[in-house]
Each structure stands twice: as structure tokens, then as C-alpha cells.
Amino acid sequence: MSNSTYYEIRVEGELANAWSDWFEGLEVQAESNGETSLKGPLIDQAALFGVLTRIHSLNLELISVQRYRK
């Protein structure tokens, strides 16, 4: 993915790393403050919206979405 966009998405609550496959392969890391970060590349906006839809489906509170270009 040479033109990938990397994201860090933060949600309220703790998810196990086992959720990674369900979230498009993003790295899932529970933080000590009770939040979870999902980090990694997404191929396009459709993949981002898919991840956000899954967050919504789990009734998780979205804290932030940060985009990083590499």
C-alpha cells in the first residue's frame, strides 16, 4: 500500500487485540485509561467508513480519528 493513509482511531472502552481482523487488520490496543486505540493503514475511505460502522455496531463511543499520510 504505497499510497495508504494511516489512522489512529480511539474509542471508549477496552477491546482485546483479537478484534484486529474484524477491524480491517488495524492494531487494537487497550490503554490503561480505559480507552482502546485502533492503528494502521486503510486502503481508502470506504475501508475507514467500514471500521466506523463496526464501531457503531458495537455501540462504542468514538473519541477521535486522526489521519497520517506516509
N, C-alpha and C positions, 0 to 999 in steps of 0.2 A: 504494500500500500504506500506508494511513494507520495501521493497527494492526500494522505489520511489527515483527518483532523482528530486531535486527541482531546478528550473530555475528562473532566472530573465532576461527577455528579454526587451531591451529598443529600442524604435523606435522614430523617429522624428514625431512630430505632436501630437495632443490631441485626444484621443478616450474616449468615455463615458464608464462607468462601465457596461453599458448594453451589451457591446460586449463580456463579460465574457463567456457566453455559447458558443459563436462561436469560442472562443479560448480555447477549451478543459477545461473550468472551471477555467482558470487562473484568478487571481485577476487583474483587469485592473484599473490602477490609473494614471490619468493625473497629471503631475507635473507642477509646476509654471514656469519652464524653457522652456515650450513648447514641452517637451518630454512626452511619456507615458511608464510606466513600466507594464509588464505582469509578475506576480509572482505566483509560486506554483509548485506542483508536476506534473510530467508527467510520465506515466507508462513505456514508452520505447522510443527508438529512432524514431520509426515510428510516435508516437504522436508529438515529437519535430518537425520532418520534416513537419507534417501536419500543425502545428502552423506557421512555417516559410513559408510554401506555401501560407497560408492565408494572412500573412503579405505582401508577394509579390503580391498576387492578389489585395490587396487594394492599391498597389503602394506606400507603406510606406517605408521610408528609415530605414534600420536596423542599429542601433548604436552599440549594443553589446548583447552578450549572455553569461551569467555566469551560471555555474553549481555548485550546492552544494549537497553533499551527506549527508544524515541524517541516 
